[in-house]
Amino acid sequence: MRLPRRPRLLLPVAIALVAIVALFFLFSGIYTDYLWFDAADYTSVFSGVIVTQIVLFLVGALLMVVIAGGNMLLAFRTRPMFGPAMFGGASGADRYRMALDPHRKLIFIIGMGLLALFSGSSFAGQWQTWLKFVNGASFGKKDELFGFDISFFMFDYPFIRMVLNFLFTAVIISIVLAAITHYLYGGFRLQSPGLHASRAARVHLSVLLGVFVLLKAVAYWVDRYGLVFSDRGFVHGASYTDVNAVLPAKTILAIIALICAALFFAGVVRPGGMLPGVSFGLLVLSAILIGGVYPALVEQFQVKPNQQGKEALYIQRNIDATRQAYNVDKTEVETYNAQADPTKVQAAGDTSVAGVRLLDPALVSSTYEQTQRIRGFYNFAEPLDVDRYPDSTGKLVDHVVGVRELTGPDSGQNNWINRHLVYTHGYGFVAAPGNKVDDQGLPAYDAKDMPVTGPLVDSTGLKEPRVYFGEEPASAEYVIAGGNPSRPQELDYPQTAGTGQKNTTYTGGGVSLGSFFNRMLYAAKYSEANILLSGDVNDNSKILYERNPRDRVQKVAPFLTLDGNPYPAIVDGRIVWIVDGYTTSNDYPYAQSESLGEMTRDTSSDRRVIAQQPTDRINYIRNSVKATVDAYDGSVKLYGWDTNDPVLRTWSSAFPGIIRPASEMSADLKAHVRYPEDLFKVQRWTLSRYHITDPSAFYSGQDFWNVPGDPTQGDKNTKQPPYYLTTTMPGEQPTFSLTTTFVPRQGPNLAAFMAVDSSAESGYGRIRILRMPSSTPIPGPGQAQNSFQSRFAGELNLLGVGASSVRYGNLLTLPYAGGLVYIEPVYIQVTAGGGQEPYPILQRVLVSFGSKIGVGRTLDEALQEVFGAEQQQEQAQPNQEEQAQPNQSNSALNSAIANAKKAYDDAQKALQASPPDWDAYGAAQKRLEEALKALEGANRQQPATSPSPSASASPSASASAPPATPTAAPTGSPPVTPSPSATG
């Protein structure tokens, strides 16, 4: 049935319209991408990548069509003149030929088009491999096996493999298409007593098979160089079997493959299937015997009986290469004769931990949120970040910092105008010294409120507190800022007078929406007609998107792997995000290859509070780039940090001018540079084994370490995160550092302490490991946490009964007084009533040195309990009067417990009032403090032989339990939402 004339005419029109719409949306995506790069001033990256991809696409598509399509056409043109009748009779191919032949041109064009599309896209996807090949910089170091510069394996070898894979694919597709064409048009038949083929078909397929085998010979030869990445041996890299069996086997197989290719080519002039059959059999047999059986025999009968001796040389190569590839070859490992007995050390005058950071950036993020977010549409990132700023005396102090970011309008006001034109940005920088709290246990902010005030603001000269670019999920959405300067409509910050809000107009960069064409493109990009129709969008409007700092850096530097935790800093009067960029590879010869995601996994990444790294395997990493993103205008700057990195030099050659020299960094910016977390995690993973440089000791593995599980989370399988804090290493000055600990593979004791200097001004990147003595057991983090919880279970549980709970902060480990000291802040999270959210208050500080434990309201008090004079005296024996009056002692103890519980219950009632009665709460806290003091005195008078009060009556209290902290909250202060401890 034929279609009427009008539908026949409408069909091509409809198809054309669909094609035009599809092309318009494709064009809008590409052109808006260009506009974004142009606004960010990185058009060279856009053009460099897209031109490279287009050229590779065309080359890949053209080569595939020429090779595969040319062979298909050749098969068609050399078809037998008499077709199927050449071999007599009809065959099953006839009906397929008769069905396809009338449409063969259309089928050929469509098939070649699809083949070109897929092959071109695949080839274009390898643009980084091509750019590294043509721009590769020398390493100036040769590999141990072949004597080639490392750059050959990093840049040339991957490209050679890419070309070989493409040619193999093209030849295999050509063989298949040529065979199908010959079969359909009678070039050969599968019939008894065997295969019958025309001379043209036989010659054609013989040549194609010969080319395939010739490529196989080249692949065997190239595979020899790939042995430096082998995982056959005890470690990665060419092993004894690879060098002494596989390497010669590959050479022999390459020669045999050349002979077999010649035999296939000989089939062109000599009819019959004997030569191709012989060559195919020889190739398969030699691959099995020489390539598979022989190396297996060498491995089984030479290597395994004496693996340690046979592999020693190759283990040493792996150790050296791995330490160089992960940049830990200059790590300083020293034996630290740590003392475990506080009575044998001199702590007096040691002030190295006096200013240690006690605020846990993960726990207090909820405190910041509830006390400083001001309105419900603001938020702080979790966890907060750690940086250093000067105090009132000019001394650098660790600070816990965050920016007040916008989450978006409430659900009742969540319309397009509010979401994209009014609620456009966050506001303010909030910071508090990490080593102290106020008299209520809350952070002692030195930058706070809206507008931002505080000593830190004055000392840093903060001029622009607005945050248009940040980490909150709302930053994933676009906003349209700028608009009409005479009628500001962007919410700046809430205020009490006038309309209740201060408005502003954005004056920074972005993509202009001044033209109708641009508005139309972005309306198509976001499927939003309001961009085109709204009267609030005018010539001054700028559209801001890709607002997450990590995403912005990734877009302008797609060749970098980025750290998962950007952090804000006040630099030259502006808030900027600092993002660490890595150059990574999995092609460093002899180096151990590991999963990047697994190496960087810890509490923070498991909880998704920082970005997880991909599971891609790497065996080379450098922190080559320090990037900044201005929080106000989104401008991105890339600074070359590791100029000795050949991979960075390679990308700098590929994209000249986009990476600035580190000398252009301002002094203010350098002051806030810190050692990146993910690199440190990778290096500590590596050094857990590769601190051993002797191959025999490495083979035995007896001194391998583990990163301990996070003791504050109670999960042995999730690694403890590293912590930023000012650290004083033995014989050194205090330095802002990133620290971690190690425990033995078998055993809970502390094996080592590791710190890296994180200050750009002195010793940046210097890694030091203090190895603990094997003769003196030093408790590990898990043991210290257990001791804290069991030793002070009574007092801490008393503080945490009912509607409140105990929250343990980050467990810090530091060298101190000739040993290692553990310091842990303890928060009491009090649940409030009236719909208020709970908040944690810093209530205690726990300290452990060896087997001694101290607790105090401050760090000084806790240290005094451990190292004070009274702790070094022998406890007096109970006198006769005490022994004669056990009932009186029990009575005083029970009375103190009852008073403490009553005071605590009164405090809870005050909190659960609506609004909370903070005065009553403060009075109850004072009575709780008095009760705990009485509890401490009664417990000390308790005779050693007297029975303890029942557990139901009271939790046990330690003889060294300190007084409680008065924690009356400020009037009107909202309670705080808790968040679990993660990282420092």
C-alpha angles and dihedrals in degrees: 000000000000121000118244115262096254096054089046089057094043094053097067089042090054091047090050092050092050090049092049092050091047091049091048092054090046090050092046091054093050097041095047087051088056091048090053092051090045091053090047090048094238102111089132089068092048094048094040094053098040095045091049091049093048093049093047090046092053093044093048094044094045095047092048093048092046094048101038098029092043092054091047091052090045090054091050095048093048093050115133115274092231095041119206093355089072091084095032130257132024127292139200089265092068097076091048091050092048091051096046103034097078090056099035095119093051091045091049093050094046092044094049090045092055091044090050091048095052097040093043092049091049092049092046090053088065093064093123091054090052095047092049090050096052095038101035115147124213120256093205089225130098129217120248099238109043102015093235123144111262088244090071091064095038099047113007104041095055090051093049090051090049092053092046092050090050093050092046090052092047093049094046091050089047092052091050095046093043091049092050092048093048090048095049094048098043101262090135139359133208102221140126129316087027145286117343117194137171117243091249092053092046093049093045096050092041090056092047092049089047091053089049092052090045089055087049089056090052090047092052090053093047091046088066089071091049090066089086086073095047120136095194097104136058090283135014119284133056108327131199091272092047093052098040102034115013096043095055089039091057090049092051092046090052090054092046090049089053090053091048091049089053090051091052090050089048087061086072092072100026117062123220134058099263099098096045089046093050093047093048092049092047091050094050095043094048091047090054099042103033100028099038116014099042097052090044091054092049090049094047101042105027108028108033096053089054105017097146093056097038095047099040095098092047094045088054090052090050092049093050095044095045093050090049095044094052092040095240098115091105094051112137113224117186134171110248113202092210118191119224098190115078091201089065098053134072108233095164109111095013103124096165093116098034094104099034117149111259100171110096107219091213098048098042094049086087089048090054090046096054099037099037111025088085093192132037093246092066127077144171127232120255117258105026119223134252121227135145130251132168121265125218091287094050094252115138111247130185109255132194105222140182142160125236103243129190120249095184137256124316117269092259092057098035099124128134096263095049094042097048108020108028107031095050106137150014125241138220147014118252123195140164132184109259095218101063146033133199124262090276096055094255127125113282095230118208092178117038151123133041116309090032115253137170142091092283091058090052094047095047096040095228107196104164114045098165118115114204092154120051150128101267116112088246087070088070088072126076122246129195110222135172104046118145113358091196091057108037114199104168112107107241102175139322120267135180100232131068115357093355094251138070114225131204141181122232116240101177133099130290140120111311119235092192094115126067089226093059092047090051092051093050091044086058093043094054097027089235120136092189090074087063099037107035116109089210089069108082144148093293095051121114124193113220121196139149083053099162106101093222092052092048093053091045090053095052093039106034091164092067131086108219132217113252096232119056113185134204125238137174104245122175092341096310135093110246132176115230114211124185116220126202133200107215136179140170094210105082106125117246094359120130113256118219139167111268091210093053094046093052097041117121140128094299097051093042090056090047092232088129128033116276119231119237120262091242113136118243137177100181132052137166132176090230103156136046108197129191130199118194108231092215107044101014095234112165125213125184120203123193103234103171104042091175091066109108091200090058090048088052094054091043087057092048092050106026118198101016096096114064123208115260088240087076091063112108120240088246092056093047089052089063099043111116136182108270120250101221093051089050091050090051091049095047089050088052095044092051083079107010096060080088111082100174112092095214093052089044091052092052091048093200093134097047115130138210131214103244122244117257103272093196090061097044091230116126092186096058113074122237110252121239117255132224112222141130107272133188110211117200110285093005139101120254110281134182101251147169111233141189140163136228132212126195119269086246115035141034100245123110112268102179146344120224130195134171124202108247101183117102090207097064133023097335111190097014106146119203128181123196107205114207119231114258091220096060116054110220114194115250124228092267092051092047091051092049090050091051093049096045097039095051100027091118100055096035093048089049088055091046105047124114117007096354132071140200116249119193117214128212113313105231124200120201139167108252137162094350094311142056122281126198117213123187130173117218121209129198111215109205119199112221129201134227093065091300119144122240121253135194122241122198101243109159142015118215123204129187128186114174106312094337119101130190134184131193146154086252135026091252092056092049092048090049090056091055101038102020121118094250090059091058096053124090113255112252117248114250111263126236093260091056091048090050095053109049093140092056091051092049090050093053091046094050091046091053091049092050092050091049092051091047091051091048093050090050090052090052092051090051090052094047092055115103106262097019115253100232095179092056089044091054092048091050090050090054090052088048089054091051091048092051091050089052089047090054092050093046092049091053090052091050108116116239091238098045120108117256120241114261119273090239091058095050143342113251117269125212122241087233096047110140128220120277123259119246103240106179106158121228115268110274095007110145118231119254134245115237126231126187119257114263124150142352 
